[in-house]
Each structure stands twice: as C-alpha cells, then as structure tokens.
C-alpha cells in the first residue's frame, strides 16, 4: 500500500511537470495552429537564465522562479513578434519547421551565453514528510500544489474570462474571430508568452533532480508532445489529463518493470494506444471540408 | 546558322539531368586525386564525404517533406541504426559488405514502416512526434544494449571489402560514396517522374483531390516515409564505413534538424538543391565559420547559423537557395530592360 501511495505521489509531481509543458504546447497549437517543438528549448534557455540570476543575486529560489517566468514571458513575446507573427501566410509544414529552427537557435545560444557545464538549481524548500508510509519531500508537495493551482487558474480563465473567450474564439476560427473584433495577433502573442512561462516553470521543477543542462527538457518535451497526441489536439483539458496519466504510467513502469527502459516502453505503449484511438482519448473526429 | 556541336556535347545536352549528375560525380571522383597530389587538405575530403552522405539522407527526407508534407524527426535515429547494424554485421558476424548493406537498410525500413502504420493514419504532424519518440528509443538502445553496441564508448568498423576481394581504402570508399550518391540522385529523379512521383505530386496539390482521383494517400505517404528511412539507413552504412566509428551521442535530434535544414535551405523538391543545401549546412560551418577568428571559437555558432538560415529561407525565400541563380538572371534581365526603356525615352 505504501509503495502504491509513493508511486501516486511521485506521479502527481511528474505528471504536473508534463501537464504544464503540454498545456503550453496545446495553447500554441490552438491559437497559432502549429506544434511548437521549441517549447522545451525555450524552457531550457530560461532555466539557464534563472540559474544565472540565482548565482548572481542570491535571491531565494521561488523569487528567481518568478523572475525566470517573466523572462520567459518576454522571450515568448519576442519569438512571436520577430518570427511567428511574420509567418502567418506560411503553410503549416513550414511553420512547424520554423519552430524546429528555433530549437537550433536556442541550442546554439545557450552554450554561447552560459557555457556547456551543467549547473545546479536548488529546491524551493527542503525537508520531507511521511504520509501513510510514503516518503515525500515538501518540495514535491509544493510542486504538486503549484501545478494544480496554476492549471485550475488557467482553466477558469479560459472558461470564464474575456481573455479566455478570445482565446477560444481564436482557436476555433481565427478569421471569424478577427472579424468579431478580437485582436488575434495579441492573443497569439499572449499564448506564446504564457506557454514559455509554463514551460520554464516545468523546467525549474525538474531542475533540482536533473541539473540545468542543454538536454534537460528533451524527455519532458517528447512526453508533452505525446500527451497532446494521447489527449487529442482538439481540447485544452485532454492533453493535461493525458499528461497526468502518462506521469502515473511512467512511475508505475519504472518501479514494477524497468527503470532503464521505462521511457521507451511508455513511448511504445502510447503509440499503440494511438493505433486504437487515433484521435486521442478525449478527441473528436475531425471532419475535413473540401 | 546553328553552330556545329561536338558529339559529346550533343549527348550531354540530350540526356540533361542524368549527364549533369554524372558530370558532378566525375568532378567529385577527382578530389581524392587532388588530395594525393597535395593540392587539397585531407580534412576537406572527410568533410566533403560526410556532406555527400548527408546529401543522400536529405534526398530521402526531401521526398517525404517536399511531396507528402510530412516531417520526420527520426532521421538521425534511423541513420544511427544503420551504422550500428553495419558495424555489427561486418565486424562481429563477419558478413560480406553487400549482405550487411542489404540487412542494414531493410531492418530500419521495417521499423519505419511499423512507425508509419501507426502514425500516418491521422494528421501529418503525428509522424514527427512518433518519429521523435522512436528516435529516442533507438538512442536508448544504442546506449544500453552494450553487448552489441558497446555503450557510450562507441563501435568501430573498417573500410568495406567489395565482392569479397576488393579492399577499398580511404579513396576507394570515397568513390563508393560518390557512386551511391549519383545512383540515388538518378533513382530519385526517375521516381519523381514516374507514376508514383505523379501520385505524390497530386497529393501535394490537394489531398482531397488526389483521394477523389483514386490515389490511396495512406499508401503513398507510407511509401515516401519508407524511402526516407531507407535512404537514411543507407547513409548510416556509408558513414560507418567511411568514418569507421559510431557512438550514441552522434545521433541526436540536432542531426535530424540539420538534415531538415539542408532541404529547406537548399530547395524543397529539388535534387541539386538538396546537395547544395548539404554543402551550405554542413560545409559552411566546417570549412568557413570555424576558421574565422572570432566566431570560430564560439560553441554552437553553427546551430545558430543554420537555425537563422532556416527561418529566413522560409520567411523570405521559400523555394530555397537553388533558385537564386535563376532569380538573379531574371533580375539582371529586368534591370537591363528598364535601362533600355530609359535610354529610349531620353
């Protein structure tokens, strides 16, 4: 029993990280109609910025995290203004390739500015607690809570606020949304900025366990993309739920089957699931009109 | 009166793209001779050989991206699988080069087809995500399956032996690569101009229209992807026998992205464009950027160069650099015409 609770708590934490990253990807997918492969690289870049702020100023970790999310916001705005907003008429394939080009730029910039050595980022708080035989650090509890609170906040905003309405309108049809007076370029820019901040938060959550390095977000990025596939690209909540499912499956497999091959088994399982549910667990069938 | 032409030139002109490819191949074959005469540095030859190998890989991806609008991010993984299979089959099992080549191309192709079967039924971007995952799994296998792959320390191979008795040295292997590249260029050209190629072209124009004309989109998407995987595995085999060394970290996402950069920068749906793109993407950083005083010392300058070039090409010159000659000619023609019209007015 205690092992099961341990796995559950661990998967809530990793699932939260995956969910934050995949929420960023789905937000961009719905508003600017492209899968953002560069999400992970942008987060990695900002995690480096965060570590540098931490080393330079000695501020507490959570303050640095907020500063890093702000810098990520700025990076997101810049990426949208400089590149994505100019690529509106470009066909979807080329748009995806643009985000792949962004990966190369961030992968090149990071070692240029911050060096190639992996850096350490501390936990937000230290200490651990035992719940029903399962050991959990306060930091993990904090991460779980932050993840869930941010997710609930964003979903409430998406459903209830004017901004959310604008995002949903842009997502469903951006030409009509523009005709209705919604500033779609601003909405798209906002999505890029928010997605970058969410990704950076996810990066800082895993940073204490993995160290801040160039490939820290590779695994998270792949799982976030697969979560979008598994949850379906048509809804906002699908990928988030799928991310938690994947987080649970990942911890379950690495405990009971093999910790070395857990990611590989997970990828294959997800691909097999897609074979049977091609539109994702929560997706609807897309009807194409000619 | 028409100028009388040499018979050789007549043949050259009547078989246009083929003769161009073969001429290019002959030019490349002279390079090892230049190296032996001491006119060209040996390191340049290695760089050019890897550029040619990456051209082969990129030609396959160009078929996939250019005609079926799909992106594969598993190029590096499949190429790596090719290298490991080639090394294992020739070094550990002592199989002849020809059999090893066949197996090393077929096995990745089967894995590719299985991936395609899963991911190609739905939207196009699913393939990119699926291949990304497969590529990571393959890399994990390269690291963990130590009995065969030797883990992080990597695996070695030697120059190939053709037909069991023809030991190829460094120059011989270079010529083999050139022969394969020219063969692949001709094969790809024929493929594009065959029934299959026309079906792919129709798909590119409009998937719905292609479907209405009775073209099975799934089948042709799968075919394009299988060809792309086969070319990358072939590239891997040639890489293994020329570089003679492979290790897991050579086959990361960045290589797949560089290959993608090759076709975007060089020219989508253009065979000479792909080769040009390979020279830009893999040649310029190696041959020029690294030798510049300030930029050369920076890690990652090559990535930034390629990344910026991809984005600029897509935004401002979507057809690729191969068309720059034609466009310059057009521009010059336009300018001359304008000048003439001015002088007439005056």
Interface residues (C-beta under 8 A of the other chain):
Chain A: X35 X37 X83 X86 X87 X90 X91 X92 X93 X94 X96 X97 X98 X100 X101 X102 X103 X104 X105 X107 X108 X109 X110 X111 X112 X116 X215 X218 X219 X222 X225 X226 X228 X229 X233 X260 X261 X263 X264 X267 X268 X270 X271 X272 X274 X275 X278 X279 X286 X288 X290
Chain B: X65 X69 X70 X71 X73 X115 X117 X118 X119 X121 X122 X123 X124 X125 X126 X128 X129 X130 X132 X133 X134 X136 X137 X140 X141 X144 X208 X209 X252 X253 X254 X257 X258 X260 X261 X264 X298 X299 X300 X301 X302 X303 X304 X305 X306 X307 X308 X310 X311 X314 X315 X318
